[in-house]
């Protein structure tokens, strides 16, 4: 999923010039990443996602010619194994949930410093979902609401255990050790969970499970 040098191939989408330059400087100073495109508009980002191999999209949401969620959706279409991390000032419930439903697996507010930003990228690529504390509160509030619809295929006890581990941000290896099962069987269970919950990634699975009342964090 990464480039030949082992670096993470990144498309950056940020319309604010000073912030864009700050993020570029942070990423250039990090030897784990390679900026394949730096974009100021949604149109530029969509073109970049069509033309370049990408491992990670880092995107703002409010853009002069559209919304970052459209870039997240294009990434899922063109590079289904890649990840998206939102970096935005927007932190209202509907925006956060819409970004996660579109496929974002990380969500930071723009006050993140250089160390936090790089650590978040490394966590995301390790299979976790880095989010700012205020974003976490939004998700917890939504998860604690009574489910409107608990229909759908049921999860087995083992799948429920793995789902709880996913919600805690465990990696495949950590899940296997926690449950005392083979590392190779974890992706099989996760694939079944995604299918039953009609989810495409960890964040969607946790969100959908919370809507159905399967999770209470």
Buried (B, 14 or more C-beta within 10 A) or exposed (E): EBEEEEBBBBBBBBBBEEBBEBBBEBBEEBEBBBBBBBBBBBBBBBBBBEEBEBBBBBBBBEBEEBBBBBBBBBBBEBBEEBBBBBBBEBBEEEBBBBBBBBBBBBBBBBEBEBEBBBEBBBBBBEBBBBBBEEBBBBBEEBBEEEBEEEEBEEBEEBBBBBBBBBBEBBBBEBBBEBBEBEEEBBEEBBEBBBEBBEBBBBBBBBBBBBBBBBBEE
